[in-house]
């Protein structure tokens, strides 16, 4: 075979049926999340008189306590959840990859120090860290935004979620990348590049980075669902997305608070739960498929 | 052995760094512990409160006092060490529940959280290991598909959904288990499942991964070639190495489980410490946050050490220099 390892991995991925179905499903969800809130005849934010009407032709997913159409709300929420997941993962990607690459490449004392910092942050309960981070940032940025652009203050909340969630989930990424870079650093092609007079930055980004991309992508697809789940937990605590805006997490929390023995309002839980569950499932399947495909032992 | 003594000695400074970080982190965050009083306190009351809990002092002075290294002139005019402090095992009064010390609150909540955590740990292992093991052995079959899907599904369901759903189905519709409170063995079943299922799913995935890799290695072929029975190959040769990822995950997992879960304790009304972990950082209960971080850090580091110890015992290839 003359195909490059990446091409072979791509071929393996295309043969992996669950991963391909998941990719298709995710594309569908993204399109729905973008289109449904715009196209839908109902408004995601404003209530009507039809409180708690079960799913039917009028409201496909039923309505909630304020008579809002759940179908519209679920996909508006999906949009927010996906955004938080994607941006949070991107933040964790940037921090984790940079941290891991520097630690692994420089090695020695700096490596020891940087990895001890990761150890310390691991041992700090992440929930404490997130809460402190979000409230601190909120105080700072609100003051700053209040003077610069008062209209953007509500948007600020989402920004902290992105940054805060990204800032606590980069640790494992840093460890993985560092391990890879450590192994790559002593490989002949790096030595060759060094003896040709390439600078450190060039070696890192031109020669080492392409070799860790595979494992990073794999881990990234597993980070996105983790962050979405974490966001839903924060929303449950009231720290996440603020009403009347919603994420899948806040919708689920709303539904969970309506559970009582007298009336079973199942659609409030089932509809957002199903969308969240299937999305996370698809992301995980895709991540597993990618990992299997990029596994060097599979050749 | 020397390796572990060195690790053990390293533990103390590590815990110190973590606690110090937590100490300054919560104090840097905006807002104070007395912001959520029922009535807005008058400036005089606020000043008195701050003075009583030494919040009017400089950060450095507060930190020394917290460690128990603060020296001051007492009422009798003599130079002596301020009472309390971490070094004598005193974490101070909670700023939210002001008649209770932090150690008292932890001591009261810990038994429930420990019991629930251990039960959930057992549940996760009992759920995850068999599923991971059998799906890896029958790779590619329908059983594998269903088992792996189940493991994935339980990872994707947040606890605050699983809890109410379990209550609704097993508590209210079927009436098999009581839906809340804490004390009787039957009351522990639903919270145990709600807490343990997520971790069980992760254990199953790790176990399947490990088992799949282990079954492909050379020593399994050797064991088969020398005529060992299939059961013996699976249990005696493949299992010990396959379980390693689960073992290394069990350290952080147990630390998470033992310090309680906010969601499960909240839903099932269990008097544990998981609720404090969230509430104290929300209400800036400085002393409480630091105390809980200390507890979590010690648990995590000690458990990780034990995990590494178990590694050396389980896998003969692992050597610590």
HADDOCK unambig.tbl for C-alpha pairs under 7 A between the chains (distance, minus, plus):
assign (segid A and resid 120 and name CA) (segid B and resid 18 and name CA) 5.99 0.50 0.50
assign (segid A and resid 123 and name CA) (segid B and resid 297 and name CA) 5.14 0.50 0.50
assign (segid A and resid 123 and name CA) (segid B and resid 300 and name CA) 6.54 0.50 0.50
assign (segid A and resid 124 and name CA) (segid B and resid 18 and name CA) 6.69 0.50 0.50
assign (segid A and resid 124 and name CA) (segid B and resid 293 and name CA) 6.48 0.50 0.50
assign (segid A and resid 124 and name CA) (segid B and resid 297 and name CA) 6.49 0.50 0.50
assign (segid A and resid 125 and name CA) (segid B and resid 293 and name CA) 6.57 0.50 0.50
assign (segid A and resid 125 and name CA) (segid B and resid 296 and name CA) 6.99 0.50 0.50
assign (segid A and resid 128 and name CA) (segid B and resid 281 and name CA) 6.00 0.50 0.50
assign (segid A and resid 131 and name CA) (segid B and resid 281 and name CA) 6.84 0.50 0.50
assign (segid A and resid 131 and name CA) (segid B and resid 282 and name CA) 6.92 0.50 0.50
assign (segid A and resid 132 and name CA) (segid B and resid 26 and name CA) 6.37 0.50 0.50
assign (segid A and resid 132 and name CA) (segid B and resid 29 and name CA) 5.89 0.50 0.50
assign (segid A and resid 135 and name CA) (segid B and resid 29 and name CA) 6.50 0.50 0.50
assign (segid A and resid 135 and name CA) (segid B and resid 30 and name CA) 6.89 0.50 0.50
assign (segid A and resid 136 and name CA) (segid B and resid 29 and name CA) 4.76 0.50 0.50
assign (segid A and resid 136 and name CA) (segid B and resid 30 and name CA) 5.82 0.50 0.50
assign (segid A and resid 139 and name CA) (segid B and resid 30 and name CA) 6.49 0.50 0.50
assign (segid A and resid 229 and name CA) (segid B and resid 158 and name CA) 6.70 0.50 0.50
assign (segid A and resid 252 and name CA) (segid B and resid 161 and name CA) 6.99 0.50 0.50
assign (segid A and resid 256 and name CA) (segid B and resid 161 and name CA) 6.31 0.50 0.50
assign (segid A and resid 256 and name CA) (segid B and resid 164 and name CA) 6.35 0.50 0.50
assign (segid A and resid 259 and name CA) (segid B and resid 164 and name CA) 6.97 0.50 0.50
assign (segid A and resid 261 and name CA) (segid B and resid 172 and name CA) 6.67 0.50 0.50
assign (segid A and resid 277 and name CA) (segid B and resid 156 and name CA) 5.55 0.50 0.50
assign (segid A and resid 277 and name CA) (segid B and resid 157 and name CA) 6.33 0.50 0.50
assign (segid A and resid 280 and name CA) (segid B and resid 156 and name CA) 6.00 0.50 0.50
assign (segid A and resid 281 and name CA) (segid B and resid 152 and name CA) 6.73 0.50 0.50
assign (segid A and resid 281 and name CA) (segid B and resid 153 and name CA) 6.89 0.50 0.50
assign (segid A and resid 281 and name CA) (segid B and resid 156 and name CA) 6.65 0.50 0.50
